[in-house]
């Protein structure tokens, strides 16, 4: 049986624009972490062009 809080959460899962907040994205650059918002225009462009990949595990 679901409790009332679960029912309310599932019914109202979308947030209104005034309830949202910006998410600060950090990335590792040259051995340390920096917020992407502090990048200059060129570095922001490089960040957008990055390709993410996932390595397969070698061991079993």
C-alpha positions as CSV (number, residue, x, y, z in Angstrom):
1,X,0.0,0.0,0.0
2,X,1.4,3.4,-1.0
3,X,1.6,6.1,1.6
4,X,0.3,9.6,0.9
5,X,3.8,11.1,0.5
6,X,4.6,8.6,-2.3
7,X,1.3,9.3,-4.1
8,X,1.9,13.1,-3.9
9,X,5.5,12.7,-5.2
10,X,4.5,10.6,-8.2
11,X,1.6,12.9,-9.1
12,X,3.7,16.1,-8.8
13,X,7.1,15.0,-10.2
14,X,7.5,18.0,-12.5
15,X,8.9,21.2,-11.1
16,X,7.6,24.7,-12.0
17,X,10.2,27.1,-13.4
18,X,10.3,29.1,-10.2
19,X,11.1,25.9,-8.2
20,X,14.1,25.0,-10.3
21,X,17.7,26.1,-9.6
22,X,20.8,26.1,-11.8
23,X,23.1,23.1,-11.6
24,X,26.7,24.0,-11.4
25,X,28.8,21.7,-13.6
26,X,32.4,21.0,-12.6
27,X,35.0,19.1,-14.7
28,X,38.5,18.0,-14.3
29,X,41.1,20.1,-16.1
30,X,44.8,19.7,-15.9
31,X,44.7,17.6,-12.7
32,X,42.2,19.7,-10.7
33,X,38.5,20.4,-10.8
34,X,36.9,23.7,-12.0
35,X,33.4,24.9,-12.6
36,X,32.6,25.0,-16.3
37,X,31.0,28.5,-15.8
38,X,34.4,29.9,-15.1
39,X,35.8,28.8,-18.5
40,X,36.6,31.3,-21.2
41,X,34.7,31.0,-24.5
42,X,37.3,28.7,-26.2
43,X,37.5,26.3,-23.2
44,X,33.6,26.2,-23.1
45,X,33.6,25.2,-26.8
46,X,36.1,22.4,-26.1
47,X,34.0,21.1,-23.2
48,X,30.9,21.0,-25.4
49,X,32.8,19.0,-28.1
50,X,34.1,16.3,-25.7
51,X,33.1,12.7,-26.5
52,X,32.4,10.5,-23.5
53,X,33.2,6.8,-23.7
54,X,32.9,3.8,-21.5
55,X,35.7,1.2,-21.3
56,X,35.0,-2.5,-21.2
57,X,36.3,-4.4,-18.2
58,X,39.3,-6.6,-18.9
59,X,39.0,-9.0,-16.0
60,X,36.2,-11.4,-15.3
